[in-house]
Every structure is written in structure tokens, then in C-alpha cells.
Amino acid sequence: MRVRVEVIRGDITKSRVDAIVNAANPSLLGGGGVDGAIHRAAGPQLLAACRQLGSCPRGEARVTNGFNLPAHFIIHTPGPVWQGGIADESQVLASSYRHSLLLAERMGCRTVDFSSISTGVYGFPLARAARIATETINEVIADDPGKLRRVRIVAFDGETENAYKQALSAAYFNIA
């Protein structure tokens, strides 16, 4: 069965899925943007669970329960901080998506929603991040999708939604 990959605009804290992917910071203790919104919506149990996990290196992923969120799990992945492309940022970003999907597969997830990793305060160029995300998602699900049936990018604004839709169209065209 083929995995459906989609881009939608919305609030990832409202996603009714098996797992959402949080664009976390390495401390996993919350922050601004999507990370802060997820921590606020999940409730104080999330902070306690993240403290028990410890930190997470950029490009890797850790999982917690969803607590007060409609999602069963939260996969936390710290993406790279953009430094002009001189510090392997593209490889680290691809690794964040890859590790998150593989962790979701290990958890038996069928549905996963991603936020846009590293494109906020971390400054990763949006179009480039969208291309890396969609290519990496397609590579991982082509190799072994496990139980995955749907992967979505949940964009918080129109600019992000359009960038990911364009990248997804290009990724499918390159596969065909």
C-alpha cells in the first residue's frame, strides 16, 4: 500500500494522528514558535517527560507521549541552525526527517504530521528546507514504510504551505 504524502495548512497541536513531529531545540525543554505551542498545548507533563529524556543532538529524534494533545505521540527533533550552508545543515535537516520517520515506524504509527523543521528562528531557507523534507520523506517511505499510511506537512501560514506544495510536486515528478 502506498503512503499518502500531503501538505495542509493548520495548527499541528490540533492534529488527530498517531504522532506529530516537533521542531524542538536540543534541550527538549520547550522554546518559541511551534515548539512552545506544542509544549503549552500538551501540558506540564510534557516538560517533565522531556527532562527525563535529557537532551537530543541535532538531526536525531526522541519520542514522548502526546499528553493533552489529540496526537498519541510527540516526536521531538532538533534541526540545524542555518549558517549559510557551510556546516552540513542540509544533511542534518535530512537526518531530522529520516530519524523522525524511522522512530514513527518503530512506534507502529500509521499517521504522522510534521511541522516545518528549522525554518523559523533557526533561519533555514524555506524553499530549500521544503525540498529536503519532501525528498527525504519520499526516500524513507520508498525504502520501507512500515505501517505508515499518511505523512503530512502541517504549515502554519500560506508561504510555508506553498513552498512545501511546490517541493512535493517536484519530488513526485522526479520519482516518476
C-alpha positions, 0 to 999 in steps of 0.5 A, a space after each residue: 500500500 502506498 503512503 499518502 504524502 500531503 501538505 495542509 495548512 493548520 495548527 499541528 497541536 490540533 492534529 488527530 494522528 498517531 504522532 506529530 513531529 516537533 521542531 524542538 531545540 536540543 534541550 527538549 525543554 520547550 522554546 518559541 514558535 511551534 515548539 512552545 505551542 506544542 509544549 503549552 498545548 500538551 501540558 506540564 507533563 510534557 516538560 517533565 517527560 522531556 527532562 527525563 529524556 535529557 537532551 537530543 543532538 541535532 538531526 536525531 529524534 526522541 519520542 514522548 507521549 502526546 499528553 493533552 494533545 489529540 496526537 498519541 505521540 510527540 516526536 521531538 527533533 532538533 534541526 540545524 541552525 542555518 549558517 549559510 550552508 557551510 556546516 552540513 545543515 542540509 544533511 542534518 535537516 535530512 537526518 531530522 526527517 529520516 530519524 523522525 520517520 524511522 522512530 514513527 515506524 518503530 512506534 507502529 504509527 500509521 499517521 504522522 504530521 510534521 511541522 516545518 523543521 528549522 525554518 523559523 528562528 533557526 533561519 533555514 531557507 524555506 524553499 530549500 528546507 521544503 525540498 529536503 523534507 519532501 525528498 527525504 520523506 519520499 526516500 524513507 517511505 520508498 525504502 520501507 514504510 512500515 505501517 505508515 499510511 499518511 505523512 503530512 506537512 502541517 504549515 502554519 501560514 500560506 508561504 510555508 504551505 506553498 513552498 512545501 506544495 511546490 517541493 512535493 510536486 517536484 519530488 513526485 515528478 522526479 520519482 516518476 
